[in-house]
Amino acid sequence: HQLQKVKQQCPPIDFDNIMETDLARQLHEIEEQEQNNLLEKTLELQLSQHDNQPYRMSDDDMKKQLKQIEIVKQSEKNEQQRQYNKILQQLKQYEKLEI
């Protein structure tokens, strides 16, 4: 009887919503990864044309661009971990209700 009371108090887990959120997150990750790849290709192109252009990118500029790429990648990783933790927490709550 106590278990039924707990089940009634906790909202049911909406797995469709969780899956939709996860798919949206995955799509967002793919889009960000493509954006990062484009940034990296642009940087590589600039580096390959480095000797052919009158303007030479300074080492500081290259370091800044590389640092920006690292920051974007780290923020993506942090967001991915946050989403994973959120879904894992919801799953644990659901498992507690099923016992």
N, CA and C atoms as a LAMMPS dump frame, in Angstrom:
ITEM: TIMESTEP
0
ITEM: NUMBER OF ATOMS
297
ITEM: BOX BOUNDS ff ff ff
-5.0000000000000000e+02 5.0000000000000000e+02
-5.0000000000000000e+02 5.0000000000000000e+02
-5.0000000000000000e+02 5.0000000000000000e+02
ITEM: ATOMS id mol type element x y z
1 1 1 N 0.834 -1.196 0
2 1 2 C 0 0 0
3 1 3 C 0.879 1.261 0
4 2 1 N 1.952 1.222 0.75
5 2 2 C 2.877 2.365 0.818
6 2 3 C 3.508 2.625 -0.549
7 3 1 N 3.839 1.566 -1.272
8 3 2 C 4.452 1.702 -2.593
9 3 3 C 3.487 2.364 -3.572
10 4 1 N 2.23 1.995 -3.504
11 4 2 C 1.243 2.612 -4.384
12 4 3 C 1.116 4.105 -4.089
13 5 1 N 1.189 4.463 -2.831
14 5 2 C 1.118 5.863 -2.438
15 5 3 C 2.292 6.647 -3.034
16 6 1 N 3.484 6.055 -2.957
17 6 2 C 4.682 6.7 -3.504
18 6 3 C 4.547 6.849 -5.009
19 7 1 N 4.049 5.809 -5.679
20 7 2 C 3.881 5.873 -7.132
21 7 3 C 2.901 6.97 -7.52
22 8 1 N 1.863 7.153 -6.727
23 8 2 C 0.874 8.177 -7.035
24 8 3 C 1.437 9.576 -6.79
25 9 1 N 2.335 9.725 -5.845
26 9 2 C 2.891 11.032 -5.526
27 9 3 C 3.916 11.484 -6.563
28 10 1 N 4.658 10.557 -7.127
29 10 2 C 5.697 10.9 -8.102
30 10 3 C 5.095 10.877 -9.5
31 11 1 N 5.398 11.898 -10.286
32 11 2 C 4.877 11.886 -11.66
33 11 3 C 5.537 10.759 -12.455
34 12 1 N 4.8 10.177 -13.38
35 12 2 C 5.39 9.1 -14.181
36 12 3 C 6.492 9.649 -15.087
37 13 1 N 7.437 8.817 -15.372
38 13 2 C 8.533 9.202 -16.262
39 13 3 C 8.012 9.136 -17.699
40 14 1 N 8.192 10.211 -18.426
41 14 2 C 7.745 10.278 -19.814
42 14 3 C 8.919 9.895 -20.715
43 15 1 N 8.996 8.592 -21.027
44 15 2 C 10.13 8.111 -21.815
45 15 3 C 10.133 8.691 -23.222
46 16 1 N 8.951 8.957 -23.786
47 16 2 C 8.907 9.582 -25.111
48 16 3 C 9.576 10.949 -25.065
49 17 1 N 9.292 11.69 -24.012
50 17 2 C 9.9 13.009 -23.857
51 17 3 C 11.407 12.891 -23.649
52 18 1 N 11.812 11.901 -22.858
53 18 2 C 13.243 11.689 -22.627
54 18 3 C 13.942 11.344 -23.939
55 19 1 N 13.331 10.453 -24.724
56 19 2 C 13.935 10.07 -26.007
57 19 3 C 13.985 11.27 -26.955
58 20 1 N 12.911 12.047 -26.981
59 20 2 C 12.878 13.221 -27.843
60 20 3 C 13.963 14.215 -27.437
61 21 1 N 14.104 14.415 -26.141
62 21 2 C 15.14 15.313 -25.634
63 21 3 C 16.526 14.796 -25.992
64 22 1 N 16.713 13.487 -25.852
65 22 2 C 18.012 12.894 -26.163
66 22 3 C 18.324 13.025 -27.652
67 23 1 N 17.33 12.781 -28.502
68 23 2 C 17.55 12.923 -29.944
69 23 3 C 17.857 14.376 -30.307
70 24 1 N 17.157 15.304 -29.671
71 24 2 C 17.431 16.722 -29.92
72 24 3 C 18.85 17.07 -29.485
73 25 1 N 19.272 16.51 -28.351
74 25 2 C 20.628 16.744 -27.859
75 25 3 C 21.652 16.176 -28.837
76 26 1 N 21.375 14.963 -29.33
77 26 2 C 22.307 14.344 -30.276
78 26 3 C 22.409 15.167 -31.553
79 27 1 N 21.267 15.66 -32.04
80 27 2 C 21.272 16.497 -33.236
81 27 3 C 22.079 17.768 -32.984
82 28 1 N 21.866 18.368 -31.828
83 28 2 C 22.611 19.574 -31.46
84 28 3 C 24.114 19.286 -31.413
85 29 1 N 24.486 18.142 -30.858
86 29 2 C 25.904 17.765 -30.787
87 29 3 C 26.491 17.607 -32.185
88 30 1 N 25.733 16.971 -33.076
89 30 2 C 26.213 16.776 -34.448
90 30 3 C 26.398 18.124 -35.133
91 31 1 N 25.428 19.021 -34.948
92 31 2 C 25.541 20.348 -35.553
93 31 3 C 26.751 21.098 -35.008
94 32 1 N 26.97 21.015 -33.706
95 32 2 C 28.131 21.689 -33.113
96 32 3 C 29.429 21.049 -33.585
97 33 1 N 29.424 19.738 -33.728
98 33 2 C 30.62 19.053 -34.206
99 33 3 C 30.939 19.483 -35.638
100 34 1 N 29.899 19.603 -36.465
101 34 2 C 30.112 20.076 -37.831
102 34 3 C 30.654 21.502 -37.828
103 35 1 N 30.138 22.325 -36.925
104 35 2 C 30.625 23.699 -36.816
105 35 3 C 32.097 23.713 -36.396
106 36 1 N 32.445 22.856 -35.447
107 36 2 C 33.848 22.755 -35.025
108 36 3 C 34.735 22.286 -36.166
109 37 1 N 34.256 21.295 -36.906
110 37 2 C 35.031 20.796 -38.045
111 37 3 C 35.254 21.908 -39.06
112 38 1 N 34.221 22.715 -39.285
113 38 2 C 34.358 23.831 -40.21
114 38 3 C 35.382 24.845 -39.692
115 39 1 N 35.332 25.128 -38.391
116 39 2 C 36.325 26.038 -37.804
117 39 3 C 37.739 25.484 -37.967
118 40 1 N 37.884 24.195 -37.707
119 40 2 C 39.203 23.577 -37.828
120 40 3 C 39.684 23.593 -39.275
121 41 1 N 38.782 23.307 -40.226
122 41 2 C 39.17 23.326 -41.64
123 41 3 C 39.561 24.731 -42.07
124 42 1 N 38.823 25.718 -41.573
125 42 2 C 39.152 27.111 -41.892
126 42 3 C 40.536 27.459 -41.361
127 43 1 N 40.798 27.046 -40.135
128 43 2 C 42.111 27.305 -39.546
129 43 3 C 43.206 26.58 -40.33
130 44 1 N 42.949 25.334 -40.696
131 44 2 C 43.933 24.583 -41.479
132 44 3 C 44.177 25.243 -42.828
133 45 1 N 43.104 25.723 -43.457
134 45 2 C 43.247 26.407 -44.74
135 45 3 C 44.078 27.676 -44.576
136 46 1 N 43.801 28.409 -43.512
137 46 2 C 44.582 29.62 -43.257
138 46 3 C 46.048 29.275 -43.033
139 47 1 N 46.286 28.186 -42.317
140 47 2 C 47.668 27.776 -42.071
141 47 3 C 48.352 27.317 -43.356
142 48 1 N 47.608 26.608 -44.213
143 48 2 C 48.213 26.115 -45.453
144 48 3 C 48.492 27.259 -46.42
145 49 1 N 47.69 28.312 -46.345
146 49 2 C 47.894 29.471 -47.217
147 49 3 C 48.798 30.515 -46.566
148 50 1 N 49.265 30.163 -45.41
149 50 2 C 50.067 31.074 -44.595
150 50 3 C 51.21 31.71 -45.397
151 51 1 N 51.93 30.916 -46.147
152 51 2 C 53.08 31.43 -46.893
153 51 3 C 52.67 32.124 -48.179
154 52 1 N 51.482 31.823 -48.684
155 52 2 C 51.057 32.372 -49.974
156 52 3 C 50.353 33.714 -49.855
157 53 1 N 50.008 34.108 -48.662
158 53 2 C 49.278 35.357 -48.48
159 53 3 C 50.215 36.441 -47.952
160 54 1 N 49.948 37.672 -48.38
161 54 2 C 50.755 38.763 -47.843
162 54 3 C 50.526 38.93 -46.337
163 55 1 N 49.277 38.698 -45.909
164 55 2 C 48.985 38.787 -44.48
165 55 3 C 49.345 37.467 -43.829
166 56 1 N 50.116 37.536 -42.788
167 56 2 C 50.484 36.32 -42.058
168 56 3 C 49.791 36.339 -40.704
169 57 1 N 49.115 35.248 -40.436
170 57 2 C 48.448 35.142 -39.142
171 57 3 C 49.522 34.997 -38.073
172 58 1 N 49.393 35.789 -37.056
173 58 2 C 50.387 35.72 -35.987
174 58 3 C 50.178 34.464 -35.153
175 59 1 N 51.215 34.086 -34.462
176 59 2 C 51.112 32.929 -33.568
177 59 3 C 50.047 33.162 -32.504
178 60 1 N 49.95 34.399 -32.048
179 60 2 C 48.934 34.72 -31.039
180 60 3 C 47.529 34.507 -31.591
181 61 1 N 47.308 34.922 -32.844
182 61 2 C 45.992 34.723 -33.46
183 61 3 C 45.673 33.238 -33.593
184 62 1 N 46.661 32.464 -33.996
185 62 2 C 46.448 31.017 -34.121
186 62 3 C 46.146 30.404 -32.755
187 63 1 N 46.886 30.835 -31.76
188 63 2 C 46.654 30.32 -30.403
189 63 3 C 45.258 30.693 -29.914
190 64 1 N 44.823 31.916 -30.225
191 64 2 C 43.483 32.351 -29.82
192 64 3 C 42.411 31.492 -30.487
193 65 1 N 42.588 31.229 -31.783
194 65 2 C 41.604 30.409 -32.487
195 65 3 C 41.582 28.988 -31.934
196 66 1 N 42.738 28.436 -31.69
197 66 2 C 42.8 27.089 -31.119
198 66 3 C 42.165 27.06 -29.732
199 67 1 N 42.404 28.096 -28.95
200 67 2 C 41.81 28.181 -27.612
201 67 3 C 40.291 28.269 -27.707
202 68 1 N 39.788 29.036 -28.675
203 68 2 C 38.34 29.14 -28.867
204 68 3 C 37.739 27.784 -29.23
205 69 1 N 38.415 27.046 -30.071
206 69 2 C 37.943 25.707 -30.442
207 69 3 C 37.916 24.809 -29.213
208 70 1 N 38.955 24.874 -28.4
209 70 2 C 39 24.071 -27.172
210 70 3 C 37.858 24.439 -26.228
211 71 1 N 37.578 25.73 -26.108
212 71 2 C 36.498 26.187 -25.224
213 71 3 C 35.153 25.666 -25.716
214 72 1 N 34.925 25.747 -27.022
215 72 2 C 33.665 25.247 -27.586
216 72 3 C 33.531 23.751 -27.34
217 73 1 N 34.599 23.015 -27.575
218 73 2 C 34.554 21.566 -27.36
219 73 3 C 34.298 21.229 -25.892
220 74 1 N 34.92 21.954 -24.981
221 74 2 C 34.72 21.692 -23.555
222 74 3 C 33.296 22.022 -23.134
223 75 1 N 32.757 23.115 -23.656
224 75 2 C 31.376 23.469 -23.296
225 75 3 C 30.402 22.431 -23.831
226 76 1 N 30.672 21.895 -25.013
227 76 2 C 29.838 20.814 -25.556
228 76 3 C 29.909 19.586 -24.655
229 77 1 N 31.11 19.261 -24.24
230 77 2 C 31.301 18.1 -23.37
231 77 3 C 30.565 18.29 -22.047
232 78 1 N 30.648 19.489 -21.482
233 78 2 C 29.958 19.784 -20.226
234 78 3 C 28.445 19.666 -20.382
235 79 1 N 27.914 20.191 -21.488
236 79 2 C 26.473 20.116 -21.733
237 79 3 C 26.035 18.665 -21.918
238 80 1 N 26.832 17.91 -22.632
239 80 2 C 26.522 16.496 -22.839
240 80 3 C 26.502 15.757 -21.499
241 81 1 N 27.452 16.041 -20.638
242 81 2 C 27.506 15.39 -19.327
243 81 3 C 26.311 15.807 -18.475
244 82 1 N 25.931 17.072 -18.554
245 82 2 C 24.782 17.563 -17.794
246 82 3 C 23.501 16.851 -18.235
247 83 1 N 23.324 16.711 -19.548
248 83 2 C 22.144 16.012 -20.068
249 83 3 C 22.151 14.548 -19.644
250 84 1 N 23.306 13.918 -19.717
251 84 2 C 23.429 12.514 -19.312
252 84 3 C 23.067 12.353 -17.837
253 85 1 N 23.591 13.231 -16.997
254 85 2 C 23.307 13.165 -15.561
255 85 3 C 21.819 13.352 -15.284
256 86 1 N 21.195 14.257 -16.021
257 86 2 C 19.763 14.513 -15.84
258 86 3 C 18.948 13.266 -16.194
259 87 1 N 19.255 12.658 -17.311
260 87 2 C 18.531 11.459 -17.733
261 87 3 C 18.807 10.309 -16.78
262 88 1 N 20.036 10.172 -16.341
263 88 2 C 20.386 9.11 -15.398
264 88 3 C 19.633 9.291 -14.083
265 89 1 N 19.524 10.515 -13.625
266 89 2 C 18.793 10.79 -12.388
267 89 3 C 17.316 10.426 -12.547
268 90 1 N 16.735 10.76 -13.692
269 90 2 C 15.335 10.409 -13.936
270 90 3 C 15.157 8.899 -13.975
271 91 1 N 16.093 8.212 -14.581
272 91 2 C 16.022 6.758 -14.653
273 91 3 C 16.12 6.143 -13.264
274 92 1 N 17.005 6.667 -12.431
275 92 2 C 17.143 6.151 -11.063
276 92 3 C 15.859 6.363 -10.267
277 93 1 N 15.226 7.52 -10.455
278 93 2 C 13.954 7.768 -9.769
279 93 3 C 12.908 6.756 -10.219
280 94 1 N 12.885 6.483 -11.498
281 94 2 C 11.922 5.526 -12.037
282 94 3 C 12.195 4.127 -11.488
283 95 1 N 13.468 3.744 -11.43
284 95 2 C 13.82 2.419 -10.914
285 95 3 C 13.411 2.275 -9.453
286 96 1 N 13.535 3.338 -8.681
287 96 2 C 13.118 3.292 -7.278
288 96 3 C 11.617 3.043 -7.163
289 97 1 N 10.862 3.601 -8.075
290 97 2 C 9.411 3.429 -8.038
291 97 3 C 8.996 2.015 -8.414
292 98 1 N 9.759 1.38 -9.269
293 98 2 C 9.411 0.043 -9.755
294 98 3 C 9.71 -1.055 -8.749
295 99 1 N 10.555 -0.793 -7.787
296 99 2 C 10.964 -1.824 -6.818
297 99 3 C 9.836 -2.186 -5.892
